[in-house]
Amino acid sequence: MNNKVFILLFLTYISLVSSSKAPFITKCKWDDAKCLKESSQAAIPLFAEGLPDLNVAKQEPLIIKHVDASTSNLKLIITDVEVNGLKNCEARKITRDIENSKIIVKIRCSVDFKGKYDMKGQLFILPIEGNGDLTAHIRKMLITAEVDIMDKTGKDGKTHWNVKSWRHSFDLQDKSDVRFENLFPDNELLRKSTEELIASNGNDVINEIGHPVIKSVVAAVINNIKKFFDTVPLEDLVLD
């Protein structure tokens, strides 16, 4: 190939790539499951570290100031939560349902939580109380999120996705570790027996009281995705 022609083609390619607001996104057809999964996986660590030019906030670590995880039998307030590990999440399956305007995401994460708690009431029908430091390590949590989207015209005059609503669920696929410091501060016997119960039933504890915390994490991630969609036009995200 003539060198001048090659250079011209190369410069044209660079110009096309750089014109995208999100050049790290591989544009996929709606039904190309392999492409969707690989493109999403490549974006995960970038999103976690933050993309300020695209209004994506840093989420490694993710900070959650306040979560009310209370139930009818338990008062549980969790504050100053720090979540680490989102940058290592694995995209397991990404599906676009164009007929119903949905994106369905399955992502598996192992994350560490630390924060403060204030708790009093019943857990597993047993009395529990305390306040202090909370730590948790959740291994291989499969999160499924179903996101309803619609097209809208952005400030740039181009078509963008808009997140209308979302739902999520999670499944614990490995053992979780949970620890509440300073349980029953005035009763060493109850403290030790309760700590042993929680240590032996980490997944049950997460399933019993962890839903509001997990929901707060998913909400923060989806809020970042919403801001990303607001900034990046659809033409830079998909082939169809």
C-alpha positions in Angstrom: 0.0 0.0 0.0 1.2 3.5 -0.8 2.6 5.1 2.3 0.6 8.3 1.8 -2.6 6.3 1.5 -1.8 4.3 4.6 -1.0 7.5 6.7 -4.3 9.0 5.4 -6.3 6.0 6.5 -4.6 5.8 9.8 -5.3 9.5 10.6 -8.9 9.0 9.5 -9.2 6.1 11.9 -7.6 8.1 14.8 -10.0 11.0 14.0 -13.0 8.7 14.2 -12.0 7.1 17.4 -11.1 10.3 19.1 -14.4 11.9 18.1 -16.2 9.5 20.5 -16.8 10.8 23.9 -16.2 7.3 25.3 -13.5 5.7 23.1 -13.1 2.9 25.6 -16.5 1.6 24.8 -16.7 -1.0 22.0 -20.0 -0.4 20.2 -22.0 -3.6 19.8 -25.1 -4.8 18.0 -28.0 -5.3 20.4 -27.9 -9.1 20.1 -24.2 -9.6 20.2 -23.9 -11.0 23.8 -20.1 -11.6 23.6 -19.4 -8.1 22.5 -21.7 -6.6 25.1 -20.0 -8.6 27.9 -16.5 -7.8 26.8 -17.2 -4.1 26.3 -18.9 -3.9 29.8 -16.0 -5.7 31.4 -13.5 -3.3 29.9 -15.5 -0.3 31.3 -15.9 -1.6 34.9 -12.5 -0.6 36.3 -12.6 2.7 34.5 -16.0 3.5 36.0 -14.8 2.5 39.4 -11.8 4.8 39.3 -14.0 7.6 38.0 -14.4 9.5 34.7 -14.7 13.2 35.7 -14.9 14.4 32.1 -18.0 12.2 31.7 -19.6 13.0 35.1 -18.8 9.6 36.5 -17.8 9.8 40.1 -15.0 7.7 41.7 -16.4 4.6 43.3 -13.2 2.9 44.4 -13.8 3.2 47.3 -17.5 4.0 47.3 -18.6 6.0 50.3 -22.2 5.7 51.6 -22.9 8.1 54.5 -26.1 6.7 55.9 -28.2 3.5 55.5 -31.3 2.7 57.5 -31.4 -1.1 57.5 -34.1 -1.4 60.2 -36.8 -4.0 60.1 -40.0 -4.4 62.1 -38.0 -6.2 64.8 -34.6 -4.5 64.6 -33.3 -0.9 64.6 -30.1 -0.9 62.6 -28.5 2.3 61.4 -25.3 2.0 59.4 -23.1 5.1 58.7 -19.8 6.1 57.0 -19.7 2.9 54.9 -16.7 2.4 52.7 -17.0 -0.2 50.0 -13.9 -1.5 48.2 -13.6 -4.0 45.4 -16.0 -2.7 42.7 -13.2 -2.3 40.2 -12.7 -6.0 40.2 -16.3 -7.0 39.5 -16.9 -9.4 36.6 -19.5 -8.9 33.9 -21.2 -12.3 33.7 -24.0 -11.5 31.2 -25.3 -8.3 29.5 -28.6 -8.4 27.6 -30.4 -5.7 25.7 -34.1 -6.2 25.3 -34.9 -3.7 22.6 -38.5 -4.7 22.3 -39.2 -3.7 26.0 -36.4 -1.1 26.2 -34.5 -2.8 29.0 -30.9 -3.6 29.8 -30.4 -6.7 32.0 -27.0 -6.9 33.7 -25.6 -9.8 35.7 -22.4 -8.9 37.5 -20.4 -10.8 40.1 -18.5 -8.9 42.8 -16.4 -9.6 45.9 -16.4 -6.5 48.1 -15.2 -5.4 51.5 -17.4 -3.1 53.7 -16.5 -1.2 56.7 -18.4 1.4 58.7 -20.2 2.2 61.9 -23.4 0.6 63.2 -26.1 1.2 65.9 -28.3 -1.8 66.5 -31.0 -2.9 68.9 -33.8 -5.5 68.6 -33.9 -9.0 67.3 -31.8 -10.9 64.8 -32.8 -14.5 63.9 -35.5 -14.0 66.7 -32.6 -13.6 69.2 -32.0 -10.3 71.1 -29.1 -8.2 69.9 -27.7 -4.8 70.6 -24.5 -2.8 70.2 -22.8 0.0 68.4 -19.4 0.4 67.0 -17.4 -0.8 64.0 -18.8 -3.0 61.3 -16.8 -5.0 58.8 -18.0 -7.5 56.1 -16.4 -9.4 53.3 -18.8 -10.6 50.7 -17.4 -13.1 48.2 -18.9 -13.8 44.7 -22.1 -11.9 45.1 -24.1 -12.2 41.8 -26.1 -9.0 41.3 -28.8 -8.9 38.7 -30.1 -5.5 37.7 -33.0 -4.8 35.2 -32.8 -1.2 33.9 -35.7 0.4 32.0 -34.4 3.0 29.5 -35.9 5.4 27.0 -34.5 7.7 24.4 -34.3 11.4 24.9 -32.8 14.3 23.2 -29.8 15.7 25.1 -28.5 19.3 25.3 -26.2 18.5 22.4 -29.2 17.8 20.2 -28.3 14.1 19.9 -30.2 11.0 21.2 -29.2 9.8 24.6 -30.4 7.0 26.9 -32.3 7.9 30.0 -32.7 5.6 33.0 -36.4 5.5 33.9 -36.4 2.9 36.6 -34.5 -0.2 37.8 -34.8 -3.3 40.0 -32.2 -5.6 41.4 -31.6 -8.8 43.2 -28.5 -10.6 44.5 -27.4 -14.1 45.2 -24.5 -15.0 47.5 -22.4 -17.7 45.8 -19.7 -18.1 48.4 -19.2 -17.6 52.2 -19.5 -14.1 53.6 -17.8 -12.8 56.7 -19.6 -10.3 59.0 -18.4 -8.8 62.3 -20.0 -6.3 64.6 -17.6 -4.9 67.2 -18.9 -4.1 70.7 -22.0 -6.2 70.8 -23.5 -6.4 74.3 -20.8 -4.2 75.8 -22.0 -5.0 79.3 -22.4 -8.8 78.9 -19.3 -10.7 77.8 -21.1 -14.1 77.6 -23.8 -12.8 75.3 -21.2 -10.9 73.2 -19.1 -14.0 72.6 -22.0 -16.3 71.8 -23.6 -13.8 69.4 -20.3 -13.1 67.7 -19.9 -16.9 67.1 -23.4 -17.1 65.8 -22.8 -14.3 63.3 -19.4 -15.7 62.3 -21.0 -19.0 61.5 -23.9 -17.5 59.5 -22.5 -14.7 57.5 -24.7 -15.3 54.4 -27.8 -15.5 56.6 -26.9 -12.2 58.2 -26.4 -10.5 54.8 -29.7 -11.9 53.6 -31.5 -10.9 56.7 -30.3 -7.3 57.1 -28.0 -6.5 54.2 -30.5 -5.7 51.5 -30.7 -1.9 52.1 -26.9 -1.7 52.0 -26.6 -3.7 48.8 -29.4 -1.5 47.3 -27.5 1.6 48.2 -24.4 0.3 46.4 -26.4 -0.6 43.3 -28.2 2.8 43.4 -24.8 4.6 43.5 -23.5 2.6 40.5 -26.7 3.1 38.4 -26.7 6.9 39.3 -23.2 7.0 37.8 -24.4 5.1 34.7 -27.3 7.6 34.4 -24.9 10.5 34.4 -22.7 8.7 31.8 -25.7 8.3 29.5 -26.6 11.9 30.0 -23.1 12.9 28.8 -22.4 10.3 26.0 -24.8 10.1 23.0 -26.2 6.9 21.9 -24.2 7.0 18.6 -21.1 6.5 20.7 -22.5 3.5 22.6 -24.2 1.2 20.1 -24.1 0.1 16.5 -27.9 -0.1 16.1 
